[in-house]
Amino acid sequence: MSSPLDRLNQQIVRLAEQAKSFDNAKWFDKNRYIQAQPSLFDRTVFATKSLILSDYVEEIKAQIKHLPPIEKRHAYGFAIQRVATQVEAIIRVLKSTPVWAKENKARFSKKNKVYKKAVQKIMQSSHELYQELSQNYEFERRLLEMVELRRTKLDKANKEEASAINQQILALHARLGRCRKAISATEAKIQQVEKQQNR
């Protein structure tokens, strides 16, 4: 049985065919506004600068080929999300030509649904967990900053102030412990979800 990532790759191959047909139809040749642009997409979406749609599909293929390992959860989740954004951007361009939309509506719509299902399968449960993990890491970072701040104050504090600051540091360490437990639990959940998805 193919994995969600294999199915996503199959959809990208089909998207490449759609983009090639689109380029061959030369929809942009008579559009002076587009011809004057250095790139079809915003640079925050694609690094590629081209007026040929297939060039952007090649960038997506390269990104999928070099996805970070699943163990690097933040990077993997971010890369998958970026691919999803890029594919949706190409789909919008493909559907922007009325003649193209009319000729390909049924066929393209079906393929688009299959693609979205493939991405959704990868992203559904793990996407929320990646967000949760990110929030937990951010919380851990803030707690460490608060501990460091109080340690700096401790160096300048008198005996009475030092006692109160030490209590605060102990309380923060307790919160850090709970936060790190939450991080481990979320990482375990992500691993479980991704194992199930790859079955």
TAURWO-V981508 format. One record per helix or strand of 3 or more residues. SS is the DSSP state (@ for helix, = for strand). FROM is the first residue (numbers start at 0). LEN is the number of residues. Records with the same first field share a line. If there is no record, write none. Layout:
SS->FROM-LEN ; FROM-LEN
This chain:
@->3-21 ; 31-4 ; 52-13 ; 72-22 ; 97-59 ; 158-39
